[in-house]
Amino acid sequence: MMTPAMLTGQTDRHLITLGGAHRLQPAAANAFRELQQAAGRDGFNLQPASSFRDFDRQLAIWNGKFSGERPLLDHDSRPLDGQGLTVAERCAAILRWSALPGASRHHWGSDLDIYDPDLLPAGCSLRLEPWEYLPGGYFAGLTAWLDQRMGEYDFYRPYAHDHGGVAAEPWHLSYRPLAREAERLLTPDVLLASWKERDVAGSTWLIPRLPAIFHRYIGNTDKE
């Protein structure tokens, strides 16, 4: 069973190396390697762009966006000036694209972001924005292939659709057996306990609203 530390990104002892700096739980890593091999047979170079991310990394992302040190995007992924926003507006803008520290699915070792570096045009950087993966985008063919094949290896997209919380993320894959367990075990109380003695920007506003935030941005995913 996954422990609170595993759920909230405060340990990595349950992970193995997937390749390079990328890490997943063993069952997810093995399943992804099989998915990679199947993709390779059909002409795709399926690679992770991001996998495990620990609590401190997610905290730096959250606090950086809250303070304006990192870019903030609006509902349609356009640059947004966060300094003119209220705390509530700023938190909502961040939650559209980035998880709260302790609440990222990337903490679990079951989830990863994917792309095909061979399909990325020379001189272009990966942005992890929906247009890259939709019809007309660099990775549209890979998206279509995954639509047909990823379920055979127990992967699915938790953010396949925009349900009014987190934006659609066609690049984000979850390994179903582990992700389902983590979804069941992660609660607002577990999340709040991970914030003890941590400086989470906006926490005074966030804490009394965690149940509602949890429902809209953490539990509101595609269930396949």
JOCORRA-V22060 format. One record per residue. SS is DSSP state (A for helix, B for strand, O for the rest). Layout:
BEGIN
ss = (SS;SS)
END
This chain:
BEGIN
ss = (O;O;O;A;A;A;A;O;O;O;O;O;O;O;B;B;B;B;B;O;O;B;B;B;B;A;A;A;A;A;A;A;A;A;A;A;A;A;A;A;A;O;O;O;O;B;B;B;B;B;O;O;O;O;A;A;A;A;A;A;A;A;A;A;A;A;A;O;O;O;O;B;B;O;O;O;O;O;B;B;O;A;A;A;O;O;A;A;A;A;A;A;A;A;A;A;A;O;O;O;O;O;O;O;A;A;A;O;O;O;B;B;B;B;B;B;A;A;A;O;O;O;O;O;O;O;O;O;O;A;A;A;O;O;O;O;O;O;O;A;A;A;A;A;A;A;A;A;A;A;A;A;A;O;B;B;O;O;O;O;O;O;O;O;O;O;O;O;O;O;O;B;B;B;B;A;A;A;A;A;A;A;A;A;A;O;O;A;A;A;A;A;A;A;O;O;O;O;O;O;O;O;A;A;A;A;A;O;O;A;A;A;A;A;A;A;A;A;O;O;O;O;O;O)
END
